[in-house]
Amino acid sequence: MKDINVNEIAENLRRVISRLLKILKNQTKNDELLSLTERSTLASIYQYSEILPSKLAVMEKVTAQSMSQIINKLLEHGFIKKTPSKTDKRKVIITITATGKKIVEKRRLEKQEWLAQSILEKTTQKEKELLVNAIKVLAKLDDLK
């Protein structure tokens, strides 16, 4: 049996995942005119329910000033709200609004529908079964399960 080159597997997997992520990002409509960082920030707020702006800045790898601008834009659109911290009045807590949730969920659904259609059209039954097993392996890499 041929030796398995894990470096080659890693490189090919990285390339395929990166390309697929780019395609998925391009499949969602940008009706709200949000930048990629603004959309990513909104998704992070959705994920954490409530979060400090400083933590968002670290997660998105932007300066506090840039995050302040992003937060202001998301506020203008009504996607988030700011609430003073109950424990430290100098801090604000960022939460997502119902409108913001709808935007995030709409984008996720668009991506999922595109991916489902691609899988349906471009793969055989055996390949679909391979994908089911591959997802289990990939989940191990990120400790998802």
Buried (B, 14 or more C-beta within 10 A) or exposed (E): EEEEEEEEEEEEEEEEEEEEEEEBBEBBEEEBEBEEBBBBBBBBBBEBEEBBBEEBBEBBEBEEEEBEEBBEBBBEBEBBBEEEEEEEEEEBBBBBBEEBBEBBEBBEEBBEEBBEEBEEEEEEEEEEEEEEEEEEEEEEEEEEE
